[in-house]
Each structure stands twice: as structure tokens, then as C-alpha cells.
Amino acid sequence: MKVGMYTTVGERCGIAAYTNSLINALRSLPDTEVEVVPIEEGRQPKEHYIEVAKRLNAGDIDVVHVQHEHSFWGGILPGHSAYWEFRYLIKKPIVLTAHTTYTAEEMLRYRTERRPLKKLAKWLLLRNRSWVDGVQIAPFITAITIVHTEEARQQLIERGADPKFVHVVPAGVPEVIAAATGGEAFRRRFGLNGFRVITIFGYIAPNKGYELTLKLLPSLPEDVKLVIAGGPRNAAMEPYFAQLRNIIESSGVKDRVVITGYLRDEEVAEAMAASSVVLAPHTEATGSYSVTIPLAYGKAVLTSDLACFREITQRIACLELFRAGDIEDFRQHLLQLLNDKARRATLERRAKEYAERYSWHCIAERTRTIYEEALRVYAPVTRRPYTLSGKRASF
């Protein structure tokens, strides 16, 4: 079997890192080849997609696997996305991994919009049923779709997806490299010697819960420093990054906050080794590399109780959860972890157990069975998964 993997490949992209791990694991399986066809992010000319489709439709490709995130095609606003220009050209059986399954309302951030004219414009857009369906369900019913959580699966089913064609495959936990200095080099570099380190890992984005953590920090013991281990992924995140820096400057605890910028793999290893507790106080998420990496390193991780993180604890109780957005509950759980070495050790042991059970090799085996299903489903005698609520979709 040969898979055409259509994915981002940049080093500063969590989805690219996810896919690279999956590809390496797939290639280790018997009778499995993978050819990577890079996604050029943003809306591209139609000629570009014709060339991409020519490669993915080639005779040696059996299944096309698309890594889907709305920004890859230009965004969600009307006239911005080129996804359908690409999709209608693909003739091979197709599997799609949905990395974002938020509603159109959530993606527009309608409820938190405070500018009257902007809110009105978003309200009018949300009344456009065809556009809403085209954003939040259509891409996922024209493929065998993989999601990372049961919550995401149920969301798609409630919007009209056929349950037979939506599969939950958790993100795999990568193998990691050892920290050469056990975190000491990282501590020296960022002035952390003598301090307990709490770390938020990953690309800087508005959903990561930095603001809640900064509100909490003044009430923590003075020997606790916050490390924001990452930087903005791309230019689109620079305005938020500037806003976050301003919040830190005015927080009264800026001397207890470190922003590292982008970290190479060996630096990530050192950052994890230097951390007492890793935080993921996300305000929204459907899964997060910011959690799988500390699990891979066997760290004690404290997360908000979003559904994707609750599902991880249902598999193995390897995360400490607090009520999302509840600063007092956040504080109590964090102080307990900082002061309870035995509790941290238990979470660290379970994190290693989770990493072993949900290794990329295991995830690759599950993914390959979905490719085999796609070959059966797309056979001419089998109904293709192109329906919404039992009727042929018209998008």
C-alpha cells in the first residue's frame, strides 16, 4: 500500500511534527510506503492544486491522507479558502485528519466580540447556512475522517456525519531524546537556578491560558518562576504575542516570567528536565502537542478539564485536572503538585505508561486499518461517504 500524505512540513508547525511522527511509524509497518506532498500554506492559485492533484492521483498512490486545518487553505471567511479547489480534483480514496472541529461560531469568536459592527458582520455570516456547513462539516463528510477525541467525533455526528466514517485515533506520543545536562544548561541560560519552574510549552496562541496563569503567579511562592517555552508560530500570531508581552510587563511579576522563543528538540528536552510541573491551562482545545510532549518526557502535567484532556485521563489517569477558567481551583491544584513530591511521582509514572501504550507505532497500526477501510469504502460497489444526515450533500 502506498499513501500520498498531503501535509505541512515546516519545522515550526505542530501538525507537521505530528504528521512526521506518523509517517516515520507508518514506514516501519510491513507493505506500507508513504510519499509526502507538502501543503503550501494559505490560498494558492488553482494551477498549484492541479499540480498537487496530478501527483496524488498518480497510479502508484493507493490512498490520499490529508492533514486538515482551515488556515492551510487560506482561512474560513467567504472567498478565502481554496480547500474545495483542491478537494474536487482528488480521485483517489481519501482519509482526512481533522485537527480543528470547532463550530463556525467558535472560530469567529462571536460570543467574545465587543466591536458592534464586527459583531453584526459575524452575526450575518453565521446566518448563512451554506457557509456554516461548508466550514464546520462539509470537509469531514467527503472523506473517511480521523479525529483525536470522542468529543470531536460526536460533534461531527451531531452536525450530520455518518458515524461509520468518523474514527477516533488519539495523537501518538513521540519518542524523545535525553536532556544532555538534565536541565542544568536550561536553568543557567534563563536564570532559573534556585527556583521551581512551572512551564507552558508550545507555540504561543490565545487559547493557551497565559493570562489566567499570570493572574495566579503573584499568589504563588516567590521561588516559583513561569517559563513560556515557545514563541509565535508565524506572523499571524505576532500581534497576540505583542499583547501578551504587554500584559507581562504590567503584571507586577515580569521578573518571574521567562519567554524562551522557539526551542530545538534538544532544548525542549532540557526545558522539560528543568520543569517541576508542566501546565496546559487551555481555554479551548481539541488536542494539544503541548500535552503530548510533557507526557513523552514523563512529566507531571496540570491541565484545564477540557474534554480532550478528560479523555486522556479516562485512558490512563496521567494528568491533573482543574476546572477550566477557575483561578482558585487552578491555584489549589498547582500548589498541591508543587508541594507533594509523591503526587508528582505518581503522575510521572503514569505519563510514562501512557507514552508507551499510545506510542506512534500503535497509532500507525490503527491508521493503516483505516486506509484499508477507505479502499473498501471507495470501491465502486460501495456507497461513498458523501452524505449529510442521510442525504447527498450539496456544497
N, C-alpha and C positions, 0 to 999 in steps of 0.2 A: 504494500500500500504506500502511495506517495501523497503527501499532504502539501498543499500550497498554503503557507502561513502568511496571511496579509496582516502586517503589524507595524507599529512604530519600532524603531531600532536605536534611538538616541540614548546615550548613557544616562541622561538626566530625566528619565521617564519611568515612573513606577510600573506602568503597563508593559513597557519594553523589557524591564527587568523580569517581571512576571513571565512574559512570553519566552524570554531567553531561557529561563529555568525549565519551562515546559518543553521547549524544543530539545534541549540537551537530554532531558529524561525520555522523550519520545524516541530520539535517535538511538537510545540504548535498548529499546524493545526490539524483538525479532520482527523482521519483514516490515520495517517502518522507516520510510525516508521522509525528510522534511525539507522543502525549499522555501526560503524566506523571501517574500516580496515586500519591500519596505513601503510603508504608508508615508507619503509626503503630507505632513500635517497642514490643515487649512484647505480651503476650497481651491481646487486645481482646474485648469482648462479641461474640456471634455476629451481632447486628444490624449491627455495624460491617462485618463481612465480607460480609454480604448487600448492603449499600450499595456496597461496593467492587466486588463481582461484577457488580452491575447496570450499573456503568459499563464494566467490562472486557468484558462480554458484549454491549455495545451493537452495533447493526447496522453502525456505521461503523468498528468495530475489526476488523482482519483477523487480527492475531497479538498474543498477550499475551506480554510478556517480563518474567520475574520475576527480580529480583536476590535471591539466597537466601543468608542467613546465619542460623544457628539462633537467635541472640539476637533477631532481628526478630520471632519468633513467641512468645517467652517462654522460650526455652532448651530443653534436651534432656531434662530429667528427666520421668518419667511424670506426665501430667496438666498439665504446664506449657506445652507447645507448642500453639498454635492453628493450626498450618500446615494441617492436614487440614480444619479447619472452613472455611478459605479455599479450599483446592485443589479440594474436591469440588464447589464452586459454579461453577467456571470451565468454560465450554462451548466456548471458542474454542481454536484451535491454540495450544499453549503452548511457549515456549522458556524455559529456566531457566539462569541463570549460577550455578554452584556456587562460591562464594567460599571454602568450607571443605569439605574432603573427608577430614578426619581420621577415624580409626576411633573407635567409641564408647569404647574403652579409652583412647585418647589424649585425647579430650575430657574424660573423667572424671579424667584424670591418675592413673590407677590405680597405675601402677608406682612413682610417687614419693610415694604416700600413706603416711604414717607413723603415723597415728592408727588403732589396731587396730579400733575399732568402725566408723569411716568406711570403712576398707579392706574390712571384711566386708560392709558395706552395698553398696559398689561391686561387690564380687565377686558378690553375689547378683543385682544388677541386670544384670551382664554375662552371667549365665546365662539371662536372659530373651531368647530368640532373637527373638521377635516385636518386642520393644522395640529390640534392637540393629539389626535390619533396618530398622525404622521410622526410625531415626536416620541410619544410615550408607549406606543405599542406596535406600530407597523413594522419597524425594522426587525422586531423579535418574533413576528409570526410568519416571516418569509425565510425562515431558516430553522434548523434544529438549534435551539438556544441553550447555552450554558449560563447559569448564574451561580453566584458564590454562596447564597444563603437561601434558606427555605422562605424567609420573608419576601425576598425578591421574586421567588417563584410564584408565591401566592399573589403578589401584586400583578404580575403579568397575567395570571389566570383570571383574576378579577376583572382585568381590562379586556379579556376576550381570548387569550391564548389557549390553545389546546393543551391540557396537562400532559398528554403523551409526548409532546415535543419540547418540554422545558425540563431541564435536568439540573440538579444541584451538585456542583463539584467545588468543594472548598479550594481556596488558594493553597497551593503547596507551600511547605516550609523549606527554605533553601538550606543547603549545606553552607557552613560558614568557615571563615578562616580564624585561626587563633590570634589573639592580641599579643604581638611580639613582646610588649613590655607590661602586659597585664593592666593596662590603663594608665600607667605612670607617665608615659610620654604625653598623653592627652591631658592629664591633670597639670603637668608642668606648663604645657603650651597655653592653657587657658586659665591659669591661676587658680586651680581648684584644690591644691594641696591643703589638707586640714578641714575640708568641707565635705558634707554629704551632698551627693549630686542627684537631683531629680531631672529627668531628661524627657523632652518631647522630640521624637525622631521623625524625620521625613521632610518632604518639600513643604514650604510654608504656604498655607492656604487658609481661607477664612473659617473653615469648618473644624479646625484642629483644637479649638478651645484654649488658645493662648490667653485671651482676655480673662477668662474665669481663673486660670492659674495665676495670673498676675495679681488679681484681686486677693487671692488666697495667700500669696507669698509673704506679705508683711506679718501675718499671724503665725508663720512657721518659725521654728527655732532659727537663730541667726547663723548657725553653722550649716544651713541648707541653702544651696545655690541651684538655680534653674538653668539648664542648658537647653537651648533650642538648637538641636543638632540637624541643621539643614539650611537651605536658602530657598529663594523663589525659583520655581522650575523654569519659568520663561518670562518674557517681557510683560505678558498679561497680568502676572502676579506682582509686578513691581509696585503698582500703586498701593496694593494692600500691604506689602512689605514696608513701604514708607510709613503707612498709617500705623502699623504695629510698632515700628521703631519710635514713633512719636508717643505712643501710649507708654512704652517702656521708659522713655525719657521723663515723662511726667508722673510715673508711678510711685516715686519715692524709694524704689528698691532697685534702681538701674544698676547699681554696683553688685547686685546679687543675680544678675541675668547675663548669660553669655549666648551670643548667636555665632555659631561656628561657620556658617556658609556651607556650600556643598562639600561633602566628605567622600573621599575614595573608600573602597571596600576595606582596606587596611586601617583607615581612620575610623570607619564605623565600628570595626572590631574593638579598637581602643576606647571609643566612646561608650560602647556597651559595657566593657570591662570596668570602666570608671564609674558607672551609674549604680546607685543604690536601688532606685526604683525608676522604672520607665512609665511614663504617663501617656494615655491616649484619651483625653477628656473631650472627645469629638462631640460636636453639636449635631452632626449628621454624618452618616457613612453607610455604605453597603458592603464594606470590607475595607481592610487597610493594610498596606505594606508596613505602615508604622507600628503594627502589632505583630505581624508575622516575623519581622526581623528580630525584635527582642525575644520572641518565643524561641527562635532558632538559636539564639545565644543563651537560652536558659535563664532569662531574667524574670524578676518579679514585676508584673505589669498591672497597673491600675487603670481601668477604663470606665468611661460612662456606660450606662446599661442599655445602649442601643441594641436593636435586635441582632445585628450581625455579631456583636460581641457576646451577647447572651447565648447565641447558638454555639459559639466556640466553647463556652463553659459547659454547655449541655453534652458536648462530646467528651471533654475532659475538663475538670474544674481547675484550669490553669491560669485564670485571670481573676483579679479582684475587681468587683464592680461597685460603682456608686451611682446614685440617681442623677441622670443627666441634667446638668444645669443647676444642681443643688450644691451651693458652695459649702454649706455646713457639713453635709454628708461627705463631700469630697475631702474636706479637711480631716474629718474623723478617720476615714479610711486611710488617708495618706499618713497621718501621724501614727496610726497603728502599725502600718507597714514599716515606717522608718524606725520605730522603737521595738518591733517584735522580730528578732532575728529568726526565730523558729518559723514564724508565718512566712517570711520571705523565703526561707529554705524550702518549705513545702511547695510554694508556688514555683520556685526554680526547678525543683524535681519534676513537677507536673508539666512545666513548659518543655522540658527535655523529652518527656514521654509523648507530648503532643507532636513535637517536631519529628519524632521517629515514626509515629503512626500515620502522620499526614505528610510524609516526605514527597518530594516531587516524583519519585519513581512510582509510588502508589497512585498519585494523581494522574500521571501519564497513562497508566494502565486503564484507569477509568475513562479517560478521554478517548483512548483508542477504541473502546467498545462503543462510544457514541459515534465515532467515524463509521464504524461498521453498521450501526443503525441507520446513519444518513444514507449509506449506499443502498440499503434495503428500501428506505422510505422514498428515495428519489427514483427508484426503479419505475419504468413506465407503467407497470400494472398496479402500482401503489399510489394512493392519494397523496399528493404533496401537501405540506403543512402551510398552505397559503390562505387560511380561513380565519375569520374573526367571529366569534360567537356562533359558529356553525354555518356561517355564510361566507361566500367568496369575498375577500377584501377588495375595496376599490380605492386604492391610494395612488 
